[in-house]
Amino acid sequence: MRYVGRKLTLVSIAAAAGLIVPAAVADAAAPEKGPVEVIPYEFSADCSPFGFAFENNVQGQESLWVETFFDAQGNPVRQVTHDSFVETDTNSVSGFSLRASGRRTDTLDFVAGTRTVVGKSFLMTAPGSGGVVHDAGRVVFDAPFHVSFEAGRHDDLHGLTNERVCTALAAG
């Protein structure tokens, strides 16, 4: 574990134990909670780069809502997005389909300059063969696309999703 990770862990433990109480918490403005947004989606992904002569037709629905937290001066200090989805991926030739889902919390810490994603970002299983894509756990980014901490299995984060989904849809 890098030094920064150890320092954040120690600060988190101390805060949980009540040893550190940020001064701005007592005077912070109430958080704002946005409405729940439901977003249907549909698209096709070409499976030919992986050697298959079909498309993955994806149809799903995402639900999300955002909370924004402020300091005593009314400046946003953290934004938390609660996000979930369900989808069906279908082989355009055979009609074989698989379901995928996810439920995660995505936190932007404007003070620390980090983004933390926790939860099940993407999970797909195939009957009789088990896991196709498994992306769950915790990932902390200290800059766009730069992972500073990772715990759990993260197939999607590491670019394995499209190939694995196409392979599973070809087997069905």
N, C-alpha and C positions, 0 to 999 in steps of 0.2 A: 504494500500500500504506500502511496506517495505521502510525503510530509503533509501536504494540504489536506488529504483525506483524513489523516490521523488527527490533525488540528480540528477539522470540522466535527469529527466523531466526539472528541473530548468536549468541545463546546456544546454539542447536542446533548451529551450525557449530563453535563453540568446544568444546562437549561432545564432538562427534564427533572432533575433533582431539586430544582428551585434555587440553585446557587447563583444563577445569572438571571436578572430580570431587566430586560431592555427598558430604558427610561421612557422611550416614546410609546410604549404599550399602554401605559395608564392614560395618556392624553391622546391616543390615536383616534382618528375619526372612525365611525362605524364602517365596516366593509360594505361594498355595493355588490348585490347579486343580480346578474343579468337574467333574462328569461331563458327558459329551456328552448333550444333550437333543435328542430328535427329536420334532418337534411337527407332526402332520398338521393341515391346515386346509381348510375349505370354506366358501364364502359366495357370495352373489350381490350384484352392484352394478347399480343401475338406470341404464340408458343414456338414459332419456327426457329428462333435463335437457339432453342434447346433440342432441335431435331424433330419437332412434332408438326404435323400438317393440320393444325386446328387453332382456333382462338379460344381464350378463356373469357367467356361472357360473364361479367360480374354485375350483380344487382344487389343493392343493400340499402341500409338506412343507418345514419349516424345521429346520435342525440348528444348534445353538449350544453353546458351552462358554465358561465364564467363568474368568478368572484374577484373583486379587486380590493386590496387592503391599502390603507393610507396611513401616513405619519400624522403627527399633531398639526403640521402645517397644511395638510390636505394633499400632499404629494403621494402619488402611487408608489408603494414600496414592494408590492408583491401581487402577482396575478395568478390565480389558480383556475385551470380549466378542467372540468370533470367531463370526460368523454367516453362514450361507449358506442359500439356498432355491432350489427349482425349483417351477414351477407351470404349469398349463395354464388359459388363459382361453378360455371357449367362448361363442359367440353362442347364446342359448337358443332362437332361432327357426330359424336356418339350420344350426346345428351346427358352423359354421366355428370353428376353434380356433387359438390361437397360444401358444407357450411363452415363459416369462419365467424369468429366473434372477438371482441376485445372490450376491456373496461379499464381505463387508466386515469391517473391524475397527473397533470402537466403543470409544474410550478415555475414561473419566471420570477426570480428574485432580482429586482432592479438594483438593490443596494449591493449585493455580492456579485452581480453580473453573471449569475448561473441560471441554468434551466435543469430541472430535475423531473424525470418521468418515472412514475412508480405504478406498477400494476401489470395487467395482462394486456399488452399492446396488440397482439395478434395470436390467435390460437386456431389451428385447423387440424382435425384428425380424420383419418380414413377408416371406415369399418374394416376390421380384420387385419389392418396393418399398423394402426396407431398413429402417432404424431407425424404430421406433414410439416407444419410450421409451428414453432413454439417461440414466442417472444414475450418474455415475462420477467419481472424483477425490478431492478432500479438502475437507472443510468443518469449520470450527472454530466452536463456539458458546461465547460467554462468559456466557450466561444462557439459560434455556429459550426456545427459538424465536428467539433473536437471533444471527444469523450475524456473526461478526467477521472471518472469512476464508473465501474460497471459490475453489477452483481446479478446473477441469473443467466438464463439462456436467451440469446437475442438474435435469432435467425433473420428477422426483418431488418434490424439495425445493420447487420453485416451483409445485406444484399442477397440473401438466399431464397427469399420468398417466391419470386416469379418462377424460377427453375423448379423448385420443389412442388409448387402448386401444379404447374404444367405436367410434371412427371406423374403426380398422383392422379390427375385427371386423365392421363393417357392410359393408366393401369386399370381404370374402371370400365 
